[in-house]
Amino acid sequence: MPNEHHQGLPVAGYQPQNAEKVALVNANKVLEERCIRAAESVRDTPGMDGRMAALAITNLQQAFMWLNRAVFEPGRVALPEAGARLRAEFEPPYPVQQQVHAGSADPRLPAGRPHP
């Protein structure tokens, strides 16, 4: 069934996948579980450094996440504002009080005019 395609996850950026990729990721998930269980066994053994084993578990999870992303290749998502001209400056979501300069050093701004 190499030409069989599976519907992508209902998450933005994920595409339909062929049966070979799905089988590979499923095999990776089984391997990940075996590795994590081995690390849990070390973590739960008296006289072993449980903190180090916990770090190993976290890093195993991360490694398999990256491995599976390499197989599925999720894409970036389009933003609604893509194509619209983006502002060069950040506009805060709250009102900002403008400062008034009594004697502006900028000759283009008359005294007392709000300065952005």
C-alpha positions in Angstrom: 0.0 0.0 0.0 2.8 2.5 -0.7 0.4 4.8 -2.6 -2.2 4.9 0.2 -2.4 8.3 1.8 -3.7 9.2 5.2 -5.5 12.4 6.0 -3.2 14.9 7.8 -3.9 15.9 11.4 -6.5 18.6 11.7 -3.7 21.0 12.7 -2.5 23.8 10.6 0.6 22.9 8.7 0.1 19.1 8.6 -0.4 17.5 5.3 -1.7 14.1 4.2 0.9 11.4 4.6 1.6 8.2 2.7 1.4 4.8 4.3 5.2 4.4 4.5 5.7 7.6 6.5 2.9 6.7 8.8 4.4 3.2 9.4 7.8 4.7 10.0 6.5 7.1 12.6 4.5 4.4 14.3 7.6 2.3 14.5 9.5 5.3 16.0 6.7 5.7 18.6 7.2 2.0 19.7 11.0 2.5 19.8 10.5 5.7 21.8 8.3 3.9 24.3 10.9 1.2 24.8 13.7 3.7 25.4 11.6 5.8 27.8 10.7 2.6 29.8 14.4 1.7 30.0 15.2 5.2 31.3 12.2 5.0 33.8 13.7 1.7 35.1 17.0 3.5 35.8 15.2 6.5 37.3 13.2 4.2 39.7 16.3 2.1 40.8 17.7 3.0 44.2 21.3 4.2 44.0 20.8 5.6 40.5 20.6 9.4 39.7 16.9 9.9 39.1 17.5 13.5 38.0 19.8 12.4 35.3 17.4 9.7 34.2 14.6 12.3 34.1 16.7 14.5 31.9 17.3 11.5 29.6 13.6 10.9 29.4 12.9 14.5 28.4 15.6 14.5 25.8 14.4 11.2 24.4 11.0 12.7 24.0 12.4 15.7 22.3 14.7 13.6 20.0 11.8 11.5 18.8 9.6 14.6 18.3 12.3 16.0 16.0 12.8 12.6 14.3 9.0 12.3 13.6 8.8 15.9 12.4 11.7 15.1 9.9 9.4 12.4 8.5 6.1 14.3 8.4 7.6 17.6 7.5 4.9 19.9 8.9 4.9 23.2 7.1 4.6 26.8 8.3 1.1 28.3 8.4 -0.1 31.4 6.5 -1.0 34.3 8.7 -4.0 36.5 7.9 -1.9 39.6 7.6 0.5 38.0 5.1 0.6 40.2 2.1 -0.5 43.2 4.1 2.1 45.9 4.7 3.5 45.2 8.2 4.4 48.1 10.4 8.0 48.7 11.0 7.4 49.5 14.7 5.5 47.6 17.3 2.2 49.2 18.2 1.4 48.4 21.9 -2.1 47.1 22.6 -2.7 49.9 25.1 -2.8 53.7 24.8 0.5 55.4 25.0 0.7 59.0 26.3 2.6 61.2 23.9 5.3 63.5 25.3 5.1 67.2 24.6 8.4 69.0 24.1 8.4 72.7 25.0 11.5 73.5 23.0 12.0 70.9 20.3 15.5 70.4 19.0 13.9 69.2 15.7 13.2 72.3 13.6 10.4 70.5 11.8 8.4 70.3 15.1 7.0 73.5 16.5 7.3 74.0 20.2 4.5 72.4 22.2 3.6 69.9 19.5 3.2 66.3 20.6 6.2 64.3 19.6 5.6 60.6 18.6 
